[in-house]
Amino acid sequence: MDEIAYITTPLYYVNAEPHIGHAYTQIAADTLARYCRQSGKKVFFLTGTDEHGQKIQDAADARGISPREHTDEMVGKFKDLWVKLDISNDGFIRTTDEEHKETVRSLLNKLYEKGEIEKRSYTGWYCVPDERFWREKDLEEGKCPECGREVERIREDNYFFLMSAYQEKLIEYINSNPGYIKPDIRRNEVLGFLKNNRLDDLCISRPKSRLSWGIPLPFDENYVTYVWFDALINYYSATGYIAPPGVNWWPATCHLIGKDILTTHSVYWSTMLMGLGLPLPRKIFAHGWWTITGEKMSKSRGNVIAPLDLVEQWGVNAFRYFLLRQVSFGMDGNFSEEQFISRYETDLANDLGNLLSRVLSMISKYSPSYDPSRPDGFEKLSEDISGDLEELYGELRFSSVLDRIWEIVKSANVYVERSAPWNLAKSDTERLSQVLTSLYETLGCVASLIYPFMPGASAEMNRQLGIEEPGLGIRRWGDAGRFGNIKKGDPLFPKK
Ligand SMILES: [Zn+2]
């Protein structure tokens, strides 16, 4: 078991407002980070913003303000949203941080001195909004294959990172490290791409005459650094000035990304690190996309889900639960309001919320004694799941973890019906104490198990159960305590 966990999200590009895709990566990374802390690891969970490049300059120009003013404002929006989504990041990096810029320049120098960077004259098709050169054969009907817009024929001198030299080495690396790119479908995609295409060298500069909003190349001040080259380095640069000191945080434990940025991470970033002689991250995990009732989310369709609207209506706990429960992480998911409501009512309000409220009511009403010495089978359920968590979280199988937790919740509900405490209250107080203690302890375990997914609901369960100092670890049988402090409160997930 790794003692430390360094978990990252992508740096979000601040040319537009945050949407559900950003929230999804963020919540998944947060859940993983919270579990790692819960299991006793030292955690550094990093997120941040990508702030250089043409699109940022354009967005600022369009608003008649400086790129810096634009990015400061957008960064505020992202940070606010993370607070509202209960994101527990330990660090927030901005690519405009002086320390980051210095790291980028020093790594560029290192590559340049090693002969990994070369100046060349280049003629190619360039998509201005995407800041990307395309080969003739990549174009689709003469237009940018990524965004479908017009491309420009550009001839200019630029600096290239000699990425093509690493093609075979990267294939070998991926083959010998089956856990490096996950899920397997993405790994196979990258391998297929590498085996069937010749890897180009990577243009890493933009002439200042065309774009000034970027990090100047240390060896040629007439150029700024290509925005991806700058942004990817954040994962490494943050370990030097944002991460808690005294720990070797590099290589990262897991880069969580969306599948749209798989190539930049698995190919650009991996070969950049190879060029620098730095270790590669342990895992790159690319998750899928959300469609809305079967359609791709887009501004023109007017079906963009604003995370905050859902949070305001249903609460942050339900929002986090739904995203990680509804689809197995890595696959694409479909978002529909009916499914959201159904999950809310069935899993959260009925299965979990009702169970808590019923058990606490019965304990108040029948005043049983607290007797954890005869657990009636439930200690086994929570022991079993505890033994599997490391593997399930290690593979980012969030929905499987929730399935397992809900098996416990559902069997507790069946147990209530079958043991009928309302009858035992009249006939067998010893058995009544055994049953209600079992249910109470089970709820204590569940409160700690749901913590990574729904930290707020977990805290409220602890409060109502009267567990005053819940601690961070996963609760074991008999840890929950006494009946004495129970404070029954409002429903955990009120019916809407
Ligand atoms: Zn384009």
Boltz pocket constraint, residues with backbone or C-beta under 6 A from the ligand:
constraints:
  - pocket:
      binder: B
      contacts: [[A, 127], [A, 128], [A, 129], [A, 130], [A, 144], [A, 145], [A, 146], [A, 147], [A, 148], [A, 149]]
      max_distance: 6.0
